[in-house]
Amino acid sequence: MEKIKKLTLCSSAHCCPDVEIRKNEKGEYEVVFEEDGQRLVLNKHAWNLLVKYIKEGQLTEL
């Protein structure tokens, strides 16, 4: 796996999920959210759809 970017969603690395953009073994991009040992993986299509919804205003701040 090739790590492209990694960040955390808050200033304390212990209370919020980490987000990692990477290429998997097949060379495909994926975005991984990980917190307390639990992991959610979005493929490139799902991630781009999420970004599209945010840009269009379909997903906004709570």
C-alpha positions as CSV (number, residue, x, y, z in Angstrom):
1,M,0.0,0.0,0.0
2,E,1.1,3.5,-0.8
3,K,0.1,6.2,1.7
4,I,-0.9,9.4,-0.1
5,K,-2.1,11.6,2.8
6,K,-3.0,11.0,6.4
7,L,-4.8,13.4,8.8
8,T,-7.0,13.4,11.9
9,L,-10.3,15.1,12.1
10,C,-9.5,17.1,15.3
11,S,-6.6,18.6,17.1
12,S,-6.2,15.7,19.6
13,A,-5.2,12.6,17.8
14,H,-6.8,10.4,20.5
15,C,-10.5,11.4,20.2
16,C,-11.3,11.6,16.5
17,P,-11.0,9.3,13.5
18,D,-7.9,9.3,11.4
19,V,-8.4,9.7,7.6
20,E,-5.9,8.1,5.2
21,I,-5.9,8.4,1.5
22,R,-3.9,5.6,-0.1
23,K,-3.5,3.2,-3.0
24,N,-4.3,-0.4,-2.2
25,E,-2.4,-3.5,-3.5
26,K,-4.3,-3.2,-6.8
27,G,-3.2,0.4,-7.3
28,E,-6.7,1.7,-6.7
29,Y,-7.3,4.8,-4.5
30,E,-9.2,4.3,-1.3
31,V,-10.0,6.5,1.7
32,V,-9.8,4.8,5.1
33,F,-11.5,6.2,8.3
34,E,-10.2,4.5,11.4
35,E,-11.1,5.0,15.1
36,D,-10.7,2.8,18.1
37,G,-9.7,-0.2,15.9
38,Q,-12.8,0.1,13.7
39,R,-12.3,0.9,10.0
40,L,-14.4,2.2,7.2
41,V,-13.0,2.0,3.7
42,L,-14.4,4.1,0.8
43,N,-13.4,3.3,-2.8
44,K,-12.6,6.1,-5.2
45,H,-16.2,6.3,-6.5
46,A,-17.8,6.5,-3.1
47,W,-15.4,9.1,-1.9
48,N,-15.9,11.3,-5.0
49,L,-19.7,11.0,-4.6
50,L,-19.4,12.2,-1.0
51,V,-17.3,15.1,-2.1
52,K,-19.8,15.9,-4.9
53,Y,-22.7,15.9,-2.3
54,I,-20.7,18.3,-0.1
55,K,-19.9,20.7,-3.0
56,E,-23.6,20.7,-4.2
57,G,-24.8,21.5,-0.7
58,Q,-26.6,18.2,-0.2
59,L,-24.4,17.5,2.8
60,T,-23.8,20.5,5.1
61,E,-22.6,21.1,8.6
62,L,-24.8,19.8,11.5
